[in-house]
Amino acid sequence: MLEQRGGWRVVNVRSAQWAQNPAFGKACGFEADGTFANTGAHIFVLEPGKPNCRYHRENVQEDYLVLSGRCRLLVNEEEYELETWDFAHLPSGVTHVLVGSDAPAAVLAIGHRPPDHELFYPESELARKYNAEAPEPTPDPKVAYSDVGGREPCDPPKWPLD
């Protein structure tokens, strides 16, 4: 953290909280002391062929900006290729996940966290193809991730990504 005063802060990506999981790659959160009240901001480093999380939908919107590389956006059972500087806006109720393409990619994710935040992890043949489907349909993240461990702290990736 570079600076924090009166609720605002400046955080450099290299000093942010990084964590990794063999199934989902590395991710960085900017919320050193918990969570921001209304918005979540993360950077995902997608490895080739690996998702950033489980295929899911929420009752809030999410936005993604590809910072480097290419990745796939699985959205409502369709597949789209995204490349550097592509921006994807997903309104509430849109089922989605990102999957790494042929080389590492970095993606900024912005999501909202209202008090009534809801998730659902559906069955999906497309998500299954990329190991992004939850073990069973569920609204419970603990069930959706029950077959993989949590993310463990790690060092930030080297930049530029190789």
Secondary structure, 3 states (H helix, E strand, C coil): CCEEECCEEECCHHHCEEEEECCCEEEEECCCCCCCCCEEEEEEEECECCECCCCEEECCCEEEEEEECEEEEEECCEEEEEECCCEEEECCCCCEEEEECCCCEEEEEEEECCCCCCEEECCCHHHHHCCCCCCCCECCHHHHCCCCCCCEECCCCCCCCC
